[in-house]
Amino acid sequence: MRDRNLEKNIERVEAFVERWKQLSQFLDRGFKGESFSGDEEAAFLELKSAIAQEHELLMTTLNSEASRDDKALRLLNIVTSMQGFKELPEAMAKKVANEWHSEFISLQALLGRLKGRRAQLAGISSWRIGFKSVLGNPLVILFVMLAAAYGVYKFTDDIVPELIKLWETKK
């Protein structure tokens, strides 16, 4: 059995993880103290914007699958720009790296839960669920019983006279 919403959510989380990895590339360069061009700074801000939007989309669409955690948004608030990254104290840079890693592991765990749910659903037959829901209805059971009774009635009405004739001719 397939759940289209589950498949969409898996795709969304995978896309979010990829964006999260892109953020890591920028952060790694910032940790090294590299300078950034205006285009790179704009790309970084665009990436932050996309991550913030996708984070909210995931939190809204996943409801109970994902616990509400705003670590990703807090991390985005710490690093306001790539040029501002150079001004962060070393302890803050380590905190940012730890926060990034913690969120990365949380995303991987969420992805694992969703894929586990997919594996559970794969073992369920849609046909069996449909069959159980149809035969679980008392009206359907009553209809089947009435149809069977009518079939037995018609069978006996047609066949019994023939059997009686056949039996009498053998006597």
VOGU-3710 file (C-alpha; in Angstrom, 3 decimals, decimal comma):
1> mrdrnlekni> 0,000/0,000/0,000  1,286/3,475/-0,814  0,517/6,735/0,917  0,990/9,685/-1,423  1,238/12,179/1,419  3,921/10,089/3,082  5,871/9,974/-0,186  5,617/13,768/-0,540  6,798/14,235/3,030  9,792/11,977/2,466
11> erveafverw> 10,705/14,007/-0,624  10,324/17,265/1,334  12,567/16,091/4,155  15,178/14,817/1,693  15,156/18,189/-0,091  15,458/19,982/3,251  18,446/17,803/4,196  20,131/18,772/0,928  19,607/22,462/1,664  20,927/21,874/5,176
21> kqlsqfldrg> 24,078/20,357/3,646  24,447/23,426/1,414  24,301/25,589/4,525  27,143/23,515/5,961  29,322/24,392/2,979  28,811/28,090/3,643  29,419/27,636/7,363  32,623/25,689/6,750  33,943/28,514/4,618  32,951/30,990/7,306
31> fkgesfsgde> 34,769/28,954/9,969  37,922/29,196/7,848  37,606/32,975/7,680  37,299/33,116/3,916  35,942/36,250/2,284  32,739/36,187/0,275  31,668/38,037/-2,830  28,411/39,918/-3,029  26,905/37,123/-5,129  27,903/34,516/-2,558
41> eaaflelksa> 26,432/36,624/0,228  23,180/36,908/-1,742  23,177/33,136/-2,351  23,675/32,570/1,379  20,758/34,841/2,280  18,598/33,146/-0,378  19,505/29,755/1,087  18,613/30,939/4,595  15,259/32,150/3,304  14,528/28,837/1,574
51> iaqehellmt> 15,513/26,867/4,691  13,257/28,978/6,908  10,293/28,507/4,557  10,854/24,788/4,098  11,285/24,338/7,850  7,868/25,872/8,477  6,343/23,807/5,668  7,736/20,617/7,193  6,576/21,478/10,689  3,089/22,234/9,369
61> tlnseasrdd> 2,696/19,231/7,077  4,294/16,622/9,316  2,217/17,455/12,415  2,770/14,509/14,742  5,648/12,952/12,774  8,048/15,750/13,697  8,321/17,367/17,061  8,234/21,134/16,916  11,863/22,185/17,168  13,098/25,593/16,112
71> kalrllnivt> 16,826/24,869/16,428  17,189/25,355/12,687  15,642/28,812/12,851  17,745/29,781/15,881  20,883/28,760/13,999  19,837/30,894/11,033  19,370/33,844/13,387  22,871/33,491/14,854  24,597/33,766/11,485  23,012/36,872/10,038
81> smqgfkelpe> 25,401/37,088/7,082  28,604/35,492/5,904  30,564/38,690/6,530  29,093/38,785/10,047  30,331/35,263/10,616  33,897/36,551/10,945  32,832/38,679/13,908  31,524/35,738/15,925  33,603/34,654/18,919  35,242/31,230/18,558
91> amakkvanew> 32,960/29,698/21,190  29,936/30,837/19,186  31,370/29,289/16,025  31,666/25,960/17,817  28,121/26,331/19,093  26,898/26,953/15,540  28,737/23,859/14,304  27,218/21,753/17,103  23,735/23,136/16,444  24,073/22,387/12,736
101> hsefislqal> 25,161/18,814/13,462  22,399/18,272/16,035  19,753/19,434/13,579  21,279/17,293/10,826  20,992/14,189/13,014  17,403/15,122/13,952  16,515/15,421/10,273  18,069/12,044/9,539  16,064/10,491/12,396  12,869/12,072/11,045
111> lgrlkgrraq> 13,661/10,717/7,596  14,230/7,288/9,126  10,826/7,405/10,879  9,092/8,338/7,634  10,861/5,604/5,677  10,013/3,130/8,440  6,365/4,091/8,074  6,695/3,538/4,321  8,117/0,054/4,965  5,217/-0,767/7,289
121> lagisswrig> 2,690/0,333/4,682  4,440/-1,707/1,998  3,505/-4,860/3,889  -0,186/-4,033/3,876  -2,278/-5,153/0,933  -4,799/-2,611/-0,353  -6,932/-5,488/-1,599  -7,059/-7,080/1,851  -8,031/-3,783/3,509  -10,782/-3,226/0,948
131> fksvlgnplv> -12,028/-6,785/1,322  -12,131/-6,484/5,124  -13,947/-3,159/5,008  -16,582/-4,528/2,612  -17,162/-7,752/4,504  -17,018/-5,931/7,822  -20,238/-4,122/6,972  -23,306/-5,901/8,455  -25,509/-4,867/5,521  -23,114/-6,481/3,054
141> ilfvmlaaay> -23,076/-9,679/5,120  -26,902/-9,690/5,198  -27,033/-9,160/1,433  -24,580/-12,027/0,808  -26,574/-14,333/3,084  -29,844/-13,440/1,312  -28,243/-14,003/-2,088  -26,925/-17,385/-0,956  -30,321/-18,380/0,445  -32,023/-17,381/-2,793
151> gvykftddiv> -29,456/-19,394/-4,753  -30,126/-22,480/-2,628  -33,881/-21,953/-3,062  -33,555/-21,678/-6,855  -31,234/-24,682/-6,956  -33,653/-26,847/-5,018  -36,617/-25,567/-7,046  -34,935/-26,534/-10,330  -32,964/-29,636/-9,405  -35,213/-31,463/-6,921
161> peliklwetk> -37,976/-32,228/-9,474  -35,346/-33,551/-11,859  -33,871/-35,757/-9,152  -37,321/-37,096/-8,257  -37,978/-37,966/-11,931  -34,606/-39,670/-12,214  -35,192/-41,655/-9,041  -38,662/-42,770/-10,133  -37,396/-43,972/-13,515  -34,806/-46,182/-11,826
171> k> -37,392/-47,918/-9,693
//
